[in-house]
Amino acid sequence: MEENNNEREEIYSERVRAGKRTYFFDVKATRSNDYYLTITESKRRYKDDGYTYEKHKIFLYKEDFNKFTAALNNTVNHVKDELLPDVDFAQYDRDEEALDNETANVDTELKWD
């Protein structure tokens, strides 16, 4: 008997790390080969003896793509242009691969001077 799987196969995925949060932008397909986007925020939380992950998910369908991107762009531009015009947002454009390389090259061995 075939198992009922509510999670659809990912067609494409992007990950954005942001401190204790990670955002996932995933393209998935319906049974009828239509596509939709899921946006997942994953937050790492300390609980009892270790870490757990709290997740929040948004489903975005093709008929809403243009409205969603327009609203997101307008909102971000309002913050950048009207509320924080003196902030150089380019300083936040750090490449994830460069961050991974920096982390990999950090010497974690304790040394005494």
N, C-alpha and C positions, 0 to 999 in steps of 0.2 A: 504494500500500500504506500502511495506517495505521501510524503510528509508535507503538511501545509506550512509554507515558509512565507511569512509576512515581509521579511527583508528581501529586497530585490537585489539582483546582481549589479555591482558598480561598473559603470561604463568608463568613467573618468573621475579622478579625485585630485583635489588640491588640499594641502594642509598649511595652516598659518599658526605658528607658535606665538603666543603672547603671554609670557610669564607663566603663571600657574594655569592659564587657559590655553586651549588649543581649539582652533576652528577648523572644521572639515567642510569642504564644498564638494559634494558628490553628485554625479549624474547617474541616474538609474533609469531602467526601462520598465514599462508596464507589460502585462501579458500581451497586449496588442501592439507592442513595439512603439509606443509613444514614450517620450522622455520627460523627466521632471528632475528638479534639483532638490537636494536636501542640504540644509545648512545646520550643522551640529556644533554646539558649544560644549566643550568638555572641560570641567573644572576639577582640579585635583584638590581633595580635601583630606585632612588628617582625621582618622577615626580609629579609636581604640588602639590596636597594635600596629596599624599601618595606614596606607592611603587607600581611599576610594575615589571613584570618579563620578561626579554628578553631571548628567547630560541633559541638554535641552535641544530640541530639534524643531526646525521649521521646514515644511514642505512647500516648494514653490513650483507652480505649474506654468507651462509655456504661455498661457493666455495672460499671465501676470508678470512675465519677465520684464517687459518694457516699463510698466508702471512701477515695479519694484526698484529697478536700476535707476530710474529717473528720481524717485523719492530718496533713495540712498545717496545718489550724487548730489542732489540739491541740499540735503541735510549736511553732508560732509563739507560741501563748499561753503555753506552758511557758517559753520563753525570755523573753518579756515579763514574765510574772507572777512566775516563780520565780527566774530567773537574773539578770535586769536590771530589777528593779521600780522603780528610781529613775530610769530613762531615760525622757525625754519623747519618745516615738516620733513625736509630731505634728510635731516639728522636721524630720522627713524627708519630710513630705508636700508636696513641691514639685511643682507642676503642670508637666508637660513643655512645654506651650504657653508658660507663663511663662518657662521656661528658654530655649526657642527665641527668644522675644522679647528676653530679656536678651542673648543671644549676638548677635542681629542688631543690637542697638543699641550694642554695644561699638565704640568708635572704635579701629580697628586701625592708624590712621595714626601714625607716629612723630612726636613733637613734642619740641622742645627748649624748656626753660624760659628 
